[in-house]
Amino acid sequence: MGQTLHVTEGIGLVQSRGGEVVVMRPGDTVHTPPGEWHWHGAAPEHFMTHLSLWEGPGDDVPETLGGEHVTDEEYPGTQV
């Protein structure tokens, strides 16, 4: 279960709360386990197209939860 991201175009970033920022490029697949808070999006000055897959955990458990907006401090101006 959890969420799987597969980048098809562009350059993206993903980060679990308290973890390192991971750069994603076309062909990369990243999995986040269920219940792990994370954010993902295009890298600064880039675009990203991706597939996002959720594995349904069951009737009473949401597949994913939308989080709050990522702050400028959380969204690094990293050159990739």
C-alpha positions in Angstrom: 0.0 0.0 0.0 1.0 3.6 -0.1 1.7 5.9 -3.1 3.9 5.2 -6.0 5.1 8.1 -8.3 6.5 7.4 -11.8 8.1 10.4 -13.6 7.4 10.4 -17.3 8.8 13.8 -18.2 10.7 16.7 -16.6 12.4 16.9 -13.2 10.7 16.6 -9.9 11.3 16.6 -6.2 9.9 14.4 -3.4 10.5 14.6 0.3 9.1 12.8 3.3 8.7 14.9 6.5 12.2 15.2 8.0 13.9 13.3 5.2 16.2 14.4 2.4 14.8 15.9 -0.9 15.0 13.3 -3.6 15.4 14.5 -7.3 13.2 12.5 -9.7 13.9 12.2 -13.4 12.1 10.5 -16.3 11.9 6.8 -15.7 12.4 7.1 -11.9 9.8 5.4 -9.6 9.5 6.4 -6.0 7.3 4.7 -3.4 6.1 6.2 -0.2 4.6 3.8 2.4 1.1 4.3 3.8 0.8 6.9 6.5 4.1 8.6 5.5 3.6 12.4 5.1 5.4 13.6 1.9 5.2 16.2 -0.7 6.1 16.1 -4.4 6.2 18.5 -7.3 8.3 19.9 -10.1 11.8 21.1 -9.4 12.4 24.9 -9.4 12.5 26.2 -13.0 11.3 22.8 -14.4 8.1 21.0 -15.1 7.2 17.4 -14.2 4.7 14.9 -15.6 4.1 11.8 -13.5 1.8 8.9 -12.8 0.6 8.7 -9.3 -0.7 5.3 -8.1 -2.5 4.5 -4.9 -3.1 1.0 -3.6 -6.5 0.8 -2.0 -6.1 -0.3 1.7 -9.7 -1.1 2.4 -13.2 0.3 3.0 -12.6 2.4 6.0 -9.1 3.8 5.3 -8.5 6.7 2.9 -6.1 6.0 0.0 -4.3 9.3 0.6 -4.7 12.5 2.4 -4.1 16.0 1.0 -1.7 18.0 3.0 -1.1 21.6 3.6 0.8 23.8 1.1 4.6 23.3 1.2 6.4 26.4 2.5 9.3 28.1 0.7 11.6 26.7 3.3 10.3 23.2 2.6 10.5 23.7 -1.2 14.3 24.2 -1.7 15.7 26.3 -4.5 18.0 23.4 -5.3 19.7 23.5 -8.7 19.2 20.2 -10.5 
